[in-house]
């Protein structure tokens, strides 16, 4: 936890300022993980500071459903198509419903200070929202140095999203 706070400070992740009138603070919490070696011994303990779910609550209020298999994915499906939101380090908005994507961006901009980096990916409506993922890993020709290469892709409704 101390190392994470030092990294956040070094990267100038935040600046302490007076809370503007009419604004509320966003809570945060720590997520702890243990990283293991290949022999299942503990390599290191990891801590990450994350903001509490204000975004999740805003998406649910706007009619999105949280994914059952992936809590970082939200979907909204209607006769105009589907809008998919992936919440990772950034927000990825995609789908077959361009007007739904635009409405979501407008809704989020009223609640959060957001920066739109692009138009997203327009997806074809294939009549389902099945999530399929593929992954592969290789020791990069040397199992001795434990350096590996990995690759993955994820499809939602038959459309590649990662």
C-alpha positions as CSV (number, residue, x, y, z in Angstrom):
1,X,0.0,0.0,0.0
2,X,2.9,2.3,0.8
3,X,4.5,1.6,-2.5
4,X,1.3,2.3,-4.4
5,X,0.8,5.7,-2.6
6,X,4.4,6.6,-3.4
7,X,3.9,5.7,-7.1
8,X,0.7,7.8,-7.2
9,X,2.6,10.7,-5.6
10,X,5.5,10.4,-8.0
11,X,3.2,10.3,-11.0
12,X,1.4,13.4,-9.7
13,X,-1.9,11.5,-9.9
14,X,-3.7,14.1,-7.8
15,X,-3.4,17.5,-6.3
16,X,-4.9,18.5,-3.0
17,X,-7.3,21.4,-3.5
18,X,-10.3,22.9,-1.7
19,X,-13.6,21.1,-2.5
20,X,-15.7,23.5,-4.7
21,X,-19.0,24.6,-3.3
22,X,-21.8,22.2,-4.3
23,X,-19.5,19.3,-5.1
24,X,-19.1,16.1,-3.2
25,X,-16.1,14.0,-2.6
26,X,-15.7,10.6,-4.3
27,X,-14.9,7.8,-1.8
28,X,-12.2,5.3,-2.5
29,X,-11.1,1.9,-1.3
30,X,-8.1,-0.4,-1.6
31,X,-8.1,-3.6,-3.6
32,X,-5.5,-6.2,-2.5
33,X,-4.1,-9.0,-4.6
34,X,-1.4,-11.6,-4.1
35,X,0.8,-12.3,-7.1
36,X,2.1,-15.9,-7.2
37,X,5.2,-17.5,-8.7
38,X,4.8,-20.5,-11.0
39,X,5.6,-22.8,-8.1
40,X,2.6,-21.2,-6.2
41,X,4.9,-19.3,-3.7
42,X,4.1,-15.7,-3.1
43,X,6.0,-13.3,-5.4
44,X,4.6,-10.1,-4.0
45,X,1.5,-8.4,-2.5
46,X,-0.2,-5.8,-4.6
47,X,-2.5,-2.9,-3.5
48,X,-4.5,-0.6,-5.8
49,X,-6.5,2.4,-4.8
50,X,-9.8,2.7,-6.7
51,X,-12.7,5.2,-6.6
52,X,-15.9,3.8,-5.3
53,X,-18.7,2.9,-7.8
54,X,-20.1,6.3,-8.8
55,X,-19.8,5.4,-12.4
56,X,-21.5,2.0,-11.9
57,X,-24.4,3.7,-10.1
58,X,-24.8,6.3,-13.0
59,X,-24.8,3.6,-15.6
60,X,-27.5,1.6,-13.7
61,X,-29.6,4.7,-13.3
62,X,-29.4,5.2,-17.1
63,X,-30.8,1.8,-17.7
64,X,-27.7,-0.4,-18.1
65,X,-27.4,-3.9,-16.7
66,X,-24.2,-5.1,-15.0
67,X,-22.7,-8.2,-16.7
68,X,-23.2,-11.5,-14.9
69,X,-19.9,-13.0,-16.0
70,X,-17.9,-9.7,-15.9
71,X,-18.7,-7.0,-13.3
72,X,-16.7,-4.4,-15.4
73,X,-19.1,-4.8,-18.3
74,X,-22.5,-3.0,-18.6
75,X,-25.0,-3.4,-21.5
76,X,-28.2,-1.8,-22.6
77,X,-30.1,-3.6,-25.4
78,X,-33.2,-2.3,-27.1
79,X,-34.8,-2.4,-30.6
80,X,-32.3,0.2,-31.8
81,X,-29.4,-2.0,-30.9
82,X,-26.9,-2.5,-28.1
83,X,-24.6,-0.3,-26.2
84,X,-21.7,-1.9,-24.3
85,X,-19.6,-0.2,-21.7
86,X,-16.3,-1.7,-20.4
87,X,-14.9,-0.1,-17.3
88,X,-11.2,-0.9,-17.0
89,X,-8.6,1.9,-16.4
90,X,-10.6,4.0,-18.9
91,X,-14.1,3.8,-20.2
92,X,-14.7,1.9,-23.5
93,X,-18.2,2.6,-25.0
94,X,-19.1,0.6,-28.1
95,X,-22.2,-1.0,-29.7
96,X,-24.5,-1.0,-32.7
97,X,-26.7,1.8,-31.4
98,X,-25.0,5.1,-32.3
99,X,-27.8,7.3,-30.9
100,X,-27.6,5.2,-27.6
101,X,-23.8,5.8,-27.5
102,X,-24.3,9.5,-28.0
103,X,-27.0,9.7,-25.4
104,X,-24.8,7.8,-22.9
105,X,-21.9,10.2,-23.5
106,X,-24.2,13.2,-23.0
107,X,-25.6,11.6,-19.8
108,X,-22.1,10.9,-18.4
109,X,-20.8,14.4,-19.3
110,X,-23.6,15.9,-17.1
111,X,-22.4,13.8,-14.1
112,X,-18.6,13.5,-14.6
113,X,-15.8,15.5,-16.2
114,X,-15.1,13.2,-19.1
115,X,-12.9,13.5,-22.2
116,X,-14.2,11.8,-25.4
117,X,-11.2,10.3,-27.2
118,X,-13.1,9.0,-30.2
119,X,-16.3,7.7,-31.8
120,X,-15.9,4.1,-30.6
121,X,-16.5,0.9,-32.5
122,X,-19.8,0.5,-34.3
123,X,-20.9,-3.2,-33.9
124,X,-23.1,-5.3,-36.1
125,X,-26.3,-6.6,-34.4
126,X,-26.0,-10.4,-34.7
127,X,-29.1,-11.1,-32.6
128,X,-27.2,-12.1,-29.4
129,X,-24.9,-10.7,-26.8
130,X,-22.9,-13.9,-26.1
131,X,-19.4,-13.2,-24.7
132,X,-16.6,-15.3,-26.2
133,X,-12.9,-15.0,-25.3
134,X,-9.8,-16.6,-26.7
135,X,-6.3,-16.6,-25.2
136,X,-2.9,-18.1,-25.9
137,X,0.4,-18.0,-24.0
138,X,3.9,-19.1,-25.0
139,X,7.1,-19.2,-23.1
140,X,8.7,-17.1,-25.9
141,X,11.2,-19.9,-26.6
142,X,12.7,-20.0,-23.1
143,X,10.9,-21.5,-20.1
144,X,14.0,-20.8,-18.1
145,X,13.8,-17.0,-17.8
146,X,10.0,-17.2,-17.2
147,X,9.3,-14.5,-19.7
148,X,6.2,-15.2,-21.7
149,X,4.1,-13.7,-24.4
150,X,0.3,-13.7,-24.2
151,X,-2.5,-12.7,-26.5
152,X,-6.2,-12.5,-26.2
153,X,-9.3,-11.3,-27.9
154,X,-12.9,-11.0,-26.7
155,X,-16.1,-10.9,-28.8
156,X,-19.5,-9.6,-27.7
157,X,-22.3,-10.6,-29.9
158,X,-19.9,-11.8,-32.5
159,X,-18.0,-8.5,-32.6
160,X,-14.4,-8.1,-31.5
161,X,-14.1,-5.7,-28.6
162,X,-10.6,-6.4,-27.2
